[in-house]
Amino acid sequence: MQQLVVRHAEPSDAEAVATMIEEIERYYGATTIQPFEERLVQVKVALFGTPPLACCMLALAGGEVVGLAAYSFLWPAAGSTYSLFLKELYVRPEGRRLGTGTRLMQEVQAVAANRQECSRVEWMTDRDNDGARAFYRDLGFEEFGGKVNYRVDRTAFERS
C-alpha cells in the first residue's frame, strides 16, 4: 500500500487543484465546464491571493493527487466564535478505499482544533449521495437536519 501524504496546497499545486475542480464538476453532472485557464486563475486567487479566500488540502499517494478537501472559515458560528466550513471533499476513484477520505476529515478537524475560537466543523452532502452519507455515518457523524439551504446565482444578484 502506498503511503498517503496530506498537506495544504501550495502555489505549485494550482494546476492540479484546477484539474480536480473539473473532475468534481463532472462528478456532480456538470455539462458545461469552465475553460481551464479561467479556472486556474480563480484557483490562484482563491487559495493564494491576498487575502486568500479559502484553503485546500491535498491527499497524495505515490506522489499523485488522489483527494482534496477545500474549506474556509465562517463567522459568526456559536456566539462570536467561528466555524470551519468544509465546502468540498473529493477522492478520486484510485484514492478510494485507501483511507483517503478518512484522513482528509481527520486533518480538517485538526485544523479546526488548532484554532482556539473555532467552535465546530460543518459540511453538506446531497441527499441522494448515498455513498457520502454512508461514509460520514461510518466515521460516526450524525446528520443534522435543522437547516434548509438556499442558493442564488450571479445573474439573480446582478439584477437586484
Secondary structure by P-SEA (a helix, b strand, c coil): ccbbbbbcccccaaaaaaaaaaaaaaaacccccccaaaaaaaaaaacccccccbbbbbbbccccccbbbbbbbbccccccbbbbcccbbbbcccccccaaaaaaaaaaaaaaaaccccccccccccccaaaaaaaaaaabbbbbccbbbbbbcaaaaaac
